[in-house]
Amino acid sequence: MDFAHVDFSTAKHVYFIGIGGISMSALARILVQKGINVSGSDIKESELTKKLEEEGVRVNYTQVAENITPGIDYIVYTAAISKDNPELKKAQELNIPLVNRASLLSDIMTGYRYSIGVSGTHGKTSTTSMLSHILIEAEKDPTISVGGMLPLIGGNLKIGREEFFLTEACEYTNSFLELSPNVEIILNIEADHLDFFKDLEDIRKSFKKFIAKLDNNGILVINEKIPQKEELLENFSGKIYSFGLDRGYVSAKNINYDSEGRASFDLYIKNKFIENIKLSVYGEHNILNALAAIATANALNISFEEIKRGLEGYGGVHRRFEIKGRIKGLTVIDDYAHHPGEIEATIEAAKKLKHKRLCVVFQPHTYSRTKALLEDFARVLSEADLVVLADIYAAREKDTLGVSAKDIEVLINKKSEKAYYFPTFDEIESFILSKLDEGDICITMGAGDIYKLGEDILGI
């Protein structure tokens, strides 16, 4: 399907199907700022849709053909919208130009002096948030679109001057290939979204194409640990700023964790010691995220003092190792991790906290991911003392693959009887409250609605 590009000089009315999504709502608000009439639909009300309505956007909470009228200039939608969606079908009947989310983002980014795309299988939101803190501390007044709720900007969007545009660049359905940033960050490349990609090599090919979009003046920030990194960089002649533990243009050495599990490290740039950095967030994965942000800021000629102050002010983002509260000595943490690499990193970070037992309540996200990475899920979850499995959160998919969360339970229990599957949140809550005691940690984990369980346990 050919997608249209929005002409901002003539567009009067743009309609978003799925306007309540974290990225779609940000794009809608940017168009409102441009003076365009924006409306849209979503299946339920949320904090994001309420914010849109406060800014004058009409939001429909039913997706029916009658919502689409001839006066609409463009329809914006994402890969999550099915082909038989009644609004999408009506738009096609009326020959209203269709714009995918990535194309619109690309159109908006055009014209910024520095357009920064943060990519990778995981860590995008945290790294984008860290870099947001640095750019704001450096008084660059960036425009920011982040895939989470960042307290510093009061949500998922900040509109600034037209010099810096910072956004996440997602590889799913190759949407990041629609973008043309002149600064690219590649955090990691791992097997994921296997409902779209054939395998890891297919994913690597897409990242190689993403790198190829940079011209000779482009800036690439890349993780030293990515396997066969040099193969990805063939024919790239722009500037490369690598980062890693112990090696890279920017590197971390002498890593330590305080009694609360927060990380600190000695920062080296070009093998020269700069200063000890103390983070307010947890885990080795956040050290790597911080190094990526530091390398990018360094490439953009931001002073080290501004970089350090920005990182020191970063306290995390909603649903990323978020300590929700405590009840009767039980600490409840929520995390968005839904890929084995993310889960492993989150569990390792939690182990740095003082605790008796670590319990992970995991809600798998999509049937295709669960089936493709089943053994990896069982392997990384086994690192917790206790594992509780909730039903798979289907998201955009239908149950046609014959896989369930119970399959993870079975694999884990082949080696150690520590996993339990329950079909309802009520059963999980009862189990948690009966099993866990003072000094234990419970992490609700997944990209679906599992966070509600932790809130119910805490009574918030």
C-alpha positions as CSV (number, residue, x, y, z in Angstrom):
1,M,0.0,0.0,0.0
2,D,1.3,3.5,-0.9
3,F,1.1,6.0,2.0
4,A,0.5,9.7,1.6
5,H,2.6,12.5,3.1
6,V,0.9,15.3,4.9
7,D,1.1,18.8,3.4
8,F,1.0,20.9,6.5
9,S,0.4,24.1,4.5
10,T,-3.0,22.8,3.2
11,A,-4.2,20.2,5.7
12,K,-7.2,21.4,7.6
13,H,-8.5,18.2,9.3
14,V,-6.5,15.0,10.2
15,Y,-8.1,12.0,11.7
16,F,-6.2,9.4,13.8
17,I,-7.4,5.8,14.2
18,G,-6.0,4.7,17.6
19,I,-5.4,8.3,18.7
20,G,-4.8,7.2,22.4
21,G,-1.6,5.3,21.7
22,I,1.5,6.7,23.3
23,S,3.1,7.8,20.0
24,M,-0.1,8.6,18.1
25,S,-1.3,11.0,20.8
26,A,2.0,12.8,20.7
27,L,1.8,13.3,16.9
28,A,-1.8,14.4,17.2
29,R,-0.8,17.1,19.7
30,I,2.0,18.3,17.4
31,L,-0.5,18.8,14.6
32,V,-2.8,20.7,17.0
33,Q,0.1,23.0,17.7
34,K,0.4,23.6,13.9
35,G,-3.2,24.8,13.9
36,I,-4.7,21.7,12.2
37,N,-8.1,20.4,13.2
38,V,-7.5,17.0,14.8
39,S,-9.9,14.3,15.7
40,G,-9.7,10.6,16.2
41,S,-10.9,7.4,17.8
42,D,-9.8,4.8,20.4
43,I,-11.4,1.9,22.1
44,K,-11.3,3.4,25.6
45,E,-10.7,6.6,27.5
46,S,-7.3,7.1,29.0
47,E,-5.1,9.8,30.5
48,L,-3.7,10.5,27.0
49,T,-7.2,10.8,25.4
50,K,-8.3,13.1,28.2
51,K,-5.3,15.3,27.6
52,L,-6.1,15.5,23.9
53,E,-9.7,16.4,24.7
54,E,-8.5,19.2,27.0
55,E,-6.6,20.6,23.9
56,G,-9.7,20.6,21.8
57,V,-9.4,17.3,20.1
58,R,-12.7,15.3,19.5
59,V,-12.2,11.7,20.5
60,N,-14.7,9.0,19.5
61,Y,-14.7,5.9,21.8
62,T,-16.3,3.7,19.1
63,Q,-14.6,2.9,15.8
64,V,-17.5,3.0,13.3
65,A,-17.7,4.0,9.7
66,E,-19.9,7.0,10.5
67,N,-16.9,8.7,12.1
68,I,-15.2,9.1,8.8
69,T,-16.6,12.0,6.7
70,P,-15.6,13.5,3.3
71,G,-14.3,16.7,5.1
72,I,-11.3,14.8,6.5
73,D,-8.0,15.5,4.6
74,Y,-5.9,12.6,5.9
75,I,-6.3,9.4,7.9
76,V,-3.4,8.4,10.2
77,Y,-3.2,4.8,11.5
78,T,-0.7,2.2,12.7
79,A,0.2,-1.4,12.1
80,A,-2.0,-2.3,15.1
81,I,-5.1,-1.4,13.2
82,S,-6.6,-4.3,11.3
83,K,-7.4,-4.2,7.6
84,D,-11.1,-4.8,8.4
85,N,-11.4,-1.8,10.8
86,P,-14.6,0.0,9.8
87,E,-13.0,3.4,9.9
88,L,-10.1,2.3,7.7
89,K,-12.5,0.7,5.2
90,K,-14.7,3.8,5.0
91,A,-11.6,6.0,4.5
92,Q,-10.6,3.8,1.5
93,E,-14.2,4.0,0.1
94,L,-14.0,7.8,0.3
95,N,-10.4,7.8,-1.2
96,I,-9.1,9.8,1.8
97,P,-5.3,9.7,1.7
98,L,-3.9,7.2,4.2
99,V,-0.8,8.1,6.3
100,N,1.0,5.6,8.5
101,R,2.4,6.8,11.8
102,A,6.0,6.5,10.8
103,S,5.4,8.6,7.6
104,L,3.8,11.3,9.6
105,L,6.6,11.3,12.1
106,S,9.1,11.5,9.2
107,D,7.2,14.5,7.8
108,I,7.3,16.3,11.2
109,M,11.0,15.6,11.7
110,T,11.9,17.2,8.3
111,G,13.4,20.6,8.8
112,Y,15.0,20.1,12.2
113,R,18.8,20.7,12.3
114,Y,19.3,17.6,14.5
115,S,16.7,14.8,14.2
116,I,17.6,12.1,16.6
117,G,16.2,8.5,16.3
118,V,16.7,6.1,19.2
119,S,16.4,2.5,18.0
120,G,17.0,-0.9,19.4
121,T,15.1,-4.0,20.5
122,H,14.8,-2.5,24.0
123,G,15.9,0.5,26.1
124,K,14.5,3.1,23.7
125,T,12.2,4.9,26.1
126,S,14.8,5.0,28.9
127,T,17.5,6.3,26.7
128,T,15.3,8.8,25.0
129,S,14.3,10.0,28.5
130,M,17.9,10.3,29.7
131,L,18.8,12.3,26.6
132,S,15.8,14.5,27.1
133,H,17.1,15.4,30.5
134,I,20.5,16.3,29.1
135,L,19.1,18.4,26.2
136,I,16.8,20.3,28.5
137,E,19.6,20.8,31.0
138,A,21.7,22.2,28.2
139,E,18.9,24.6,27.3
140,K,18.5,23.3,23.8
141,D,14.6,23.4,24.1
142,P,14.2,20.2,22.1
143,T,11.0,18.8,20.7
144,I,10.5,15.4,22.3
145,S,8.3,12.4,21.6
146,V,8.9,9.6,24.0
147,G,7.2,6.2,24.4
148,G,6.4,6.6,28.1
149,M,5.3,9.2,30.6
150,L,8.3,11.3,31.5
151,P,7.8,13.5,34.7
152,L,10.2,16.1,33.4
153,I,8.0,17.1,30.5
154,G,4.7,16.1,32.2
155,G,3.8,13.3,29.8
156,N,5.0,11.9,26.5
157,L,5.5,15.1,24.4
158,K,7.4,18.3,24.6
159,I,7.2,20.9,21.8
160,G,10.3,23.1,21.6
161,R,12.2,25.0,19.0
162,E,12.9,23.6,15.6
163,E,16.6,22.7,16.2
164,F,16.4,19.4,18.0
165,F,13.8,16.7,17.5
166,L,14.2,13.6,19.6
167,T,12.1,10.5,19.2
168,E,12.1,6.7,19.4
169,A,12.6,4.8,16.2
170,C,10.8,1.4,16.3
171,E,11.8,-1.4,14.1
172,Y,8.4,-3.2,14.1
173,T,7.0,-3.5,10.5
174,N,10.2,-1.6,9.5
175,S,8.5,1.7,10.5
176,F,11.9,3.2,11.4
177,L,12.9,2.9,7.7
178,E,10.3,5.6,7.0
179,L,12.4,8.0,9.1
180,S,15.4,10.0,8.0
181,P,17.2,11.1,11.1
182,N,20.7,12.6,10.9
183,V,21.6,11.2,14.3
184,E,20.9,7.5,14.9
185,I,21.3,5.5,18.2
186,I,21.3,1.7,18.0
187,L,21.1,0.3,21.5
188,N,20.9,-3.4,20.7
189,I,19.7,-5.9,18.1
190,E,18.0,-9.0,19.3
191,A,15.3,-11.4,18.1
192,D,11.8,-9.8,18.5
193,H,8.7,-9.0,16.6
194,L,8.9,-12.4,14.9
195,D,5.3,-12.1,13.8
196,F,6.8,-9.7,11.2
197,F,10.5,-10.5,10.9
198,K,11.6,-14.0,9.8
199,D,14.5,-14.3,12.1
200,L,17.4,-12.4,13.7
201,E,19.2,-12.1,10.4
202,D,16.2,-10.4,8.9
203,I,16.1,-7.9,11.8
204,R,19.8,-7.2,11.3
205,K,19.2,-6.5,7.6
206,S,16.6,-3.9,8.6
207,F,19.0,-2.2,11.0
208,K,21.7,-2.2,8.3
209,K,19.2,-0.4,6.0
210,F,18.5,2.0,8.9
211,I,22.2,2.9,9.1
212,A,22.4,3.3,5.4
213,K,19.9,6.1,5.6
214,L,22.5,8.3,7.2
215,D,24.6,10.4,4.8
216,N,28.3,11.2,5.1
217,N,27.5,13.9,7.6
218,G,25.4,11.6,9.8
219,I,26.1,10.6,13.3
220,L,25.8,7.0,14.4
221,V,25.9,6.0,18.1
222,I,26.1,2.2,18.5
223,N,26.6,-0.4,21.2
224,E,30.0,-2.1,21.0
225,K,28.5,-5.4,22.1
226,I,26.3,-5.9,19.1
227,P,27.5,-9.1,17.4
228,Q,29.2,-8.7,14.0
229,K,28.9,-4.9,14.4
230,E,31.4,-4.2,11.6
231,E,29.2,-6.1,9.1
232,L,26.4,-3.6,9.8
233,L,28.8,-0.7,9.2
234,E,30.0,-1.7,5.8
235,N,30.0,1.3,3.4
236,F,29.0,3.7,6.2
237,S,31.3,6.8,6.1
238,G,29.7,9.1,8.7
239,K,30.9,9.6,12.2
240,I,30.7,6.7,14.6
241,Y,30.5,7.0,18.4
242,S,30.5,3.6,20.1
243,F,29.7,2.9,23.7
244,G,30.1,-0.1,26.0
245,L,31.3,-1.6,29.2
246,D,35.1,-1.4,29.3
247,R,35.4,-0.5,25.7
248,G,34.1,2.0,23.1
249,Y,34.5,5.7,22.4
250,V,32.5,6.1,25.6
251,S,32.8,3.4,28.2
252,A,32.1,2.6,31.8
253,K,34.6,1.0,34.2
254,N,34.6,0.2,37.9
255,I,30.9,-0.3,38.2
256,N,29.3,-0.3,41.6
257,Y,25.8,-0.4,43.2
258,D,24.8,1.3,46.4
259,S,22.7,-0.3,49.1
260,E,19.5,0.7,47.2
261,G,20.8,-0.9,44.0
262,R,21.5,2.4,42.2
263,A,24.4,2.3,39.7
264,S,27.6,4.3,39.6
265,F,30.7,4.0,37.3
266,D,33.8,5.7,36.1
267,L,33.2,7.4,32.8
268,Y,35.9,7.2,30.1
269,I,35.8,9.0,26.8
270,K,38.4,8.0,24.2
271,N,40.1,5.9,27.0
272,K,40.5,9.0,29.2
273,F,39.0,9.0,32.6
274,I,36.5,11.8,32.9
275,E,34.6,11.5,36.2
276,N,32.6,9.1,38.4
277,I,28.9,9.1,37.4
278,K,26.1,8.3,39.8
279,L,22.7,7.3,38.5
280,S,19.4,7.3,40.3
281,V,18.2,4.3,38.4
282,Y,19.0,0.6,38.6
283,G,20.8,-2.1,36.7
284,E,23.6,-2.6,34.1
285,H,21.2,-2.0,31.3
286,N,20.6,1.6,32.5
287,I,24.4,2.1,32.6
288,L,24.4,1.2,28.9
289,N,21.4,3.5,28.2
290,A,23.3,6.3,30.0
291,L,26.4,5.7,27.9
292,A,24.4,5.9,24.7
293,A,22.9,9.2,25.9
294,I,26.4,10.5,26.9
295,A,27.9,9.5,23.6
296,T,25.1,11.3,21.7
297,A,25.3,14.4,23.7
298,N,29.1,14.4,23.3
299,A,28.7,14.1,19.5
300,L,26.3,17.1,19.7
301,N,29.0,19.2,21.5
302,I,27.1,19.4,24.8
303,S,29.4,20.1,27.7
304,F,30.2,17.3,30.2
305,E,28.9,19.5,33.1
306,E,25.5,19.7,31.3
307,I,25.5,16.0,30.6
308,K,26.3,15.1,34.2
309,R,23.6,17.4,35.6
310,G,21.0,16.0,33.1
311,L,21.8,12.4,34.1
312,E,21.7,13.2,37.8
313,G,18.3,14.7,37.4
314,Y,16.9,11.6,35.7
315,G,14.9,9.5,38.1
316,G,13.2,7.1,35.7
317,V,10.1,6.9,33.6
318,H,6.6,5.5,34.2
319,R,6.6,1.6,34.0
320,R,10.4,1.3,33.9
321,F,11.5,-0.3,37.1
322,E,9.0,1.9,38.9
323,I,8.8,1.3,42.6
324,K,5.0,1.5,43.1
325,G,5.0,1.1,46.9
326,R,5.2,-1.2,49.9
327,I,2.6,-3.1,51.9
328,K,3.4,-4.9,55.1
329,G,7.1,-4.9,54.2
330,L,6.5,-6.2,50.6
331,T,8.0,-4.0,47.9
332,V,6.0,-3.9,44.7
333,I,7.8,-2.8,41.5
334,D,6.3,-2.5,38.0
335,D,8.3,-2.9,34.8
336,Y,7.4,-2.8,31.1
337,A,9.8,-5.6,30.2
338,H,8.3,-8.1,27.7
339,H,11.3,-9.4,25.8
340,P,13.8,-11.9,27.3
341,G,16.7,-9.4,27.2
342,E,14.6,-6.9,29.1
343,I,13.4,-9.4,31.6
344,E,16.9,-10.6,32.3
345,A,18.2,-7.0,32.8
346,T,15.3,-6.2,35.1
347,I,15.8,-9.3,37.3
348,E,19.5,-8.6,37.5
349,A,18.7,-5.0,38.6
350,A,16.2,-6.2,41.2
351,K,18.8,-8.6,42.7
352,K,21.0,-5.6,43.6
353,L,18.2,-4.4,46.0
354,K,18.2,-5.7,49.5
355,H,15.6,-8.4,49.7
356,K,14.7,-11.9,50.9
357,R,12.9,-13.4,47.9
358,L,12.3,-12.1,44.4
359,C,9.0,-12.9,42.8
360,V,8.2,-12.0,39.2
361,V,4.6,-11.9,38.0
362,F,4.9,-12.0,34.2
363,Q,2.2,-11.4,31.6
364,P,3.5,-12.5,28.1
365,H,2.8,-10.0,25.3
366,T,1.5,-11.5,22.0
367,Y,1.2,-15.1,21.0
368,S,3.8,-14.9,18.3
369,R,6.5,-13.5,20.6
370,T,5.6,-16.1,23.3
371,K,5.8,-19.0,20.9
372,A,9.0,-17.9,19.2
373,L,10.9,-17.1,22.4
374,L,9.3,-19.7,24.7
375,E,12.6,-21.3,25.9
376,D,14.3,-17.9,26.4
377,F,11.4,-16.7,28.5
378,A,11.6,-19.8,30.7
379,R,15.4,-19.4,31.0
380,V,15.5,-15.8,32.1
381,L,12.4,-16.0,34.4
382,S,14.0,-18.9,36.2
383,E,16.5,-16.5,37.7
384,A,13.8,-15.3,40.0
385,D,13.0,-17.1,43.3
386,L,9.3,-17.4,42.4
387,V,7.5,-17.0,39.0
388,V,3.8,-16.4,38.5
389,L,2.4,-16.4,35.0
390,A,-0.7,-14.5,33.8
391,D,-2.5,-15.2,30.6
392,I,-1.0,-13.9,27.4
393,Y,-1.9,-10.3,26.5
394,A,-3.0,-10.6,22.9
395,A,-2.6,-7.0,21.9
396,R,-3.0,-7.0,18.1
397,E,-3.2,-10.8,17.7
398,K,-5.7,-13.6,17.8
399,D,-5.0,-16.9,19.5
400,T,-4.1,-19.2,16.5
401,L,-0.7,-20.5,17.5
402,G,-1.6,-23.0,20.2
403,V,0.6,-21.4,22.9
404,S,-0.2,-20.3,26.4
405,A,1.5,-18.9,29.5
406,K,1.2,-22.3,31.0
407,D,3.8,-23.6,28.5
408,I,6.3,-21.3,30.2
409,E,5.3,-22.7,33.6
410,V,5.9,-26.3,32.4
411,L,9.4,-25.4,31.0
412,I,10.5,-23.7,34.2
413,N,9.2,-26.5,36.4
414,K,11.2,-29.1,34.5
415,K,14.3,-27.8,36.3
416,S,12.9,-26.2,39.4
417,E,9.4,-26.2,41.0
418,K,9.1,-22.4,41.3
419,A,6.5,-21.4,38.6
420,Y,2.7,-21.0,38.9
421,Y,0.2,-20.2,36.3
422,F,-3.2,-18.6,37.1
423,P,-5.9,-17.5,34.6
424,T,-7.1,-14.5,36.6
425,F,-5.6,-11.5,38.3
426,D,-7.7,-12.2,41.4
427,E,-6.2,-15.6,41.8
428,I,-2.7,-14.2,41.3
429,E,-3.3,-11.5,43.9
430,S,-4.5,-14.0,46.5
431,F,-1.5,-16.2,45.8
432,I,1.0,-13.3,46.1
433,L,-0.5,-12.1,49.4
434,S,-0.5,-15.6,50.8
435,K,3.1,-16.4,49.7
436,L,5.1,-13.3,50.1
437,D,6.3,-11.7,53.4
438,E,8.1,-8.7,54.7
439,G,11.4,-8.1,52.9
440,D,10.3,-9.8,49.7
441,I,10.1,-8.1,46.3
442,C,7.3,-8.6,43.8
443,I,7.7,-7.3,40.2
444,T,4.7,-7.1,37.9
445,M,6.2,-7.4,34.4
446,G,4.9,-7.0,30.9
447,A,3.7,-4.6,28.2
448,G,0.0,-5.2,28.8
449,D,-2.2,-4.4,31.8
450,I,-0.4,-6.4,34.5
451,Y,0.5,-3.1,36.3
452,K,-3.1,-3.1,37.5
453,L,-2.3,-6.1,39.6
454,G,0.4,-4.4,41.6
455,E,-1.9,-1.4,42.1
456,D,-4.6,-3.7,43.4
457,I,-2.2,-5.3,45.8
458,L,-1.2,-1.9,47.1
459,G,-4.8,-0.6,47.2
460,I,-4.0,2.4,45.0
